[in-house]
Amino acid sequence: MTSAVGGYAFGDSAPAARRLGLLADLFEPASRPFLTRFADRQVDLAVDLGCGTGHTTRLLAAVLRPRRTMGLDQSASFVALAAADAPPAVEFAVHDVTQVPFPCPPADLVSCRLLLSHLADPAAAVTAWGTQLAPGGLLLVDEVEHIHTTDPALGGYLDIAAALLASRGQTLEIGPVLHRLPDPPGLTRRHDQLATLTPPAAQAAAMFAQNLAVWRDSAVSAGLATETDLNRLATALAEVEEGEISWELRQLAFQRA
């Protein structure tokens, strides 16, 4: 999920790649049931937008079993990592997913997870993606509605992360915006529900610590925190063992006429 009009805040370095592995483990318990809702469809081509290092693409292929699966991402380094261990009938290409057409035929299913929060104009993106669907094709969207936590370290991280995205014209909790979004031209909303994800606080803290290591310089440059603030936050995240954190995820499906 690395295409963004305002710039992807989490980067595509080696630490960023490791972070995507943690993210995949954390979010699969919510993403897999969402995809399973559509597992009875015949899918010749499924396209995963902002595929990163390929975790979401491989999940898409495993659950839906399309004849062909393609992951698209603007990061050449991420695409190379994804392609290095691609399963049969799964391929990857470098492409900025805010730009259409995609480098493939019209798809029976297009999917994205945690991507629209990194785009400055999510409505325009959803509209454009709808044009890349075959007749009757589905666009699946899995994004953050709200994140709730009682832990001060986790909450402190989320405050800075949200501010960093906002400084780039992006929105961490994009779900309510998508829920209010009128159906784009040519698309009809077939599914719009919330899913809840409640991982162990220590698992969330480990992912947040990886995120922080990637974007801390950007946060300092933007005046959102000092080096001292972020050092304290990193220490606090490393000490998280107990606590509560939960995600509400807005999961939508749009169908092309």
N, C-alpha and C positions, 0 to 999 in steps of 0.2 A: 504494500500500500504506500507507494512512494511518489505518486504523481500529485503535484500541488501547484496551484496558481501562485500562491505566495511563498512557495519553497517548503520542502518537507523538513519539519523541525527535527526529526529523529535520525536523519542522515543514512548513509549506506556504507559505513565503515565496518571493519570486522566486529567491533563491539556491538554495532547496530544489528548485524546479522545474528549474533548470539542472542540479543534481546528478542528478536523475532521468534526464536525457538522457545523462549520462556512464554512469550505471548501466545503462541500456538497451543502450548500445553494448558495454559490458563483458560483460554476461551473455547477450546473444543467441546467441553461439556454443554455449552449453550449453542454452539454453531451446528454440531452434528444433528441434534433433533430438528432444527430448523430445516436443514437440507433434506433430512429424511422425509419431511412432508411431501416432497416432490420426487421421491425416488421411484414412483410408479410411472413416470413419464418416459417416453422414448426420446432420448437426447442423442443426436448425432454429433453435435458440436457444442461444448460448454466452454465459456471463456471466463477466466478469473482476472479481474482488474486489480492493478496494484498488488501483484502476486508476491512481491518481495523475494525471499529465498525459496518459495514454492510450497510452504506448509499448507496454505489454504487451497492451492491448486491440487495437491495430492489428496487432501480431504474431499474436495469436490469430486475428483475422479473415483475415489473409493466408495463414496456414498451413492452417487448418481449413476456410476458406470456408463458414462457416455462413450460413444464410439471413438471420439477424439476430444481431448481436453487441451486448451491453450492458456498459458499464463502470460500476462502482459505487465511489464513494469518499465519505467524510464531508467532504472539503474542497471547499467551494463554489468556491474560487479555482482549484484544480486541475481540477475538472470543467469550469469555464468555458474554461480553456485547452485541455483535451482536446476539447471540443465545437466549438471554433472552427475546427479543421481536420479534423473527422471525415470519413472516407471514406464512400461510400454504404453503407447498411444497418448502420452503426455508430452507436450512440447512447450517451449518458452520463447518469447521474442521481446526485444527491446522496443518499447513504444510508450509515448506519453498518452495516457488514457483520457486526458482531457481533449484529445484531438481525434476526430473521426474523418474518414473511415478507419476501422481497425484493419490490421494486416491479415485478414482472414475472411471467409465467406460469412454471410449473415448467420448468427448463432441461434440455436434453439434455447439456450439458457446463458445468461450473463450474470455474474455474481461479484459482489464486492463486500469486504468486511473491514470496518474501521478505516475507510478511505475518505468518505465524504466530509468527515470532520477536518480533513487537511486541505479541502478545496474552498476557495473563496466564493464560488458560485455553485453550490450543490444543485440548485434547481436546473441550471443550464447543463450541468453534467448529466443529470438523470434524463433530461430531454434528449441530449445527444446520444446517450447510450441506447435509448429506446429505438433510435433509427438503425441500430446495428443488429436488431433482433429479426429473425425470420418470422413470418406470419404465425401467430399463436405462441411465439416465444415468450419466455419469462425473464424478467430482471429481478434478481434477489438482492436485497440490501440489508446489512446487519451492522447497526451503529449504536453508539452510546446514547441512552436517554438521560440517565442520571447515575452518579456514583455517590454512594453513601458510606461514610466511615466515622467511627468514634475515636480512631487513633490519631493523635496529633501529628505524628511523623507522616503518615499516609495522607492526612488532610493537608499538611503543609506542602507536600510534593504536588498534590493535585492543584492547589491554588496557583503555584508557580507555573505548572504545565499549562493550565488553562489560560493564564495571562500571556505566556509565550505564544500560544496559538492565536490568541486574540490580537497580539501585536502584528501578526502576519495576515490578519483578516480572516482567520479560521475559528472554528468553534468546537471545543471539546465535546460538550453535551449537545450534539446536533439532532438528536432524536425528536424533540418537540418541534423543531423546524420542519423536519421531514413529515411528521404526522399532519401538520397543518398545510403542507404543500398540496396545491391542486394537482389532480392527475395530469401529467404532461400530455401534450398532443399525441394521439394515437395509442396511448397506454391507459389501461384500466386497473385500478388497485384491486387485487384479489386476496391480499392478506396484509393485515396491519395489526400486530400484537406486540406485547411486551414479554420478554423472557427475563428471568432473574438468575444471576450468577453470583454465588457466594463462596469464593475460594478461601483457603486459609490465609490469614493476614500475612504470614511470613512469605508465602508464595507471591502475593501481590507486592510486598516490600522488595523482594529480590528482583522482580521485573522493574519496579520503579527505580531501584538503584542503578540498573543497567541503563535505563532511559536517562537518568540524571547524568551519568558519566558521558553520555553522547551529547546532550544539549546544554550542559552547564555553561560553556563559554558563550553560547548565544544568549542565555539568560542574563549573564553579567553584562554583555555588550548592550543588551536592550534596557539595562537599568532596572531589571526586575528583582535582582538579588545581588549581594556581594559574594566574593569568594568565601569569606568567613561564614556567611549564612549557609552557603551550599555545602561547605565542609561539615557544619553542624548537622545539616539535614542528612547528608550521607551517613554520618555516624548514627543518627537516630534511626534511619531505615535499616541499618545493619543490626540494630538491637531489637527490632520488632519480632516478637514471638507470638504473643496473644493479641487479641483485638478483633474488631469487626470491620469488614468491608464488603459491600455488595454492589454489583452493577445491575441496573435495569437496561436492557438492550431493546431497541426498537427494531423489529424485524418486519420487513415489508416485501411483498411480491407484486410487481406490475406485469401485466400481460399485454402484448401487442395484438391488435385486432387482426 
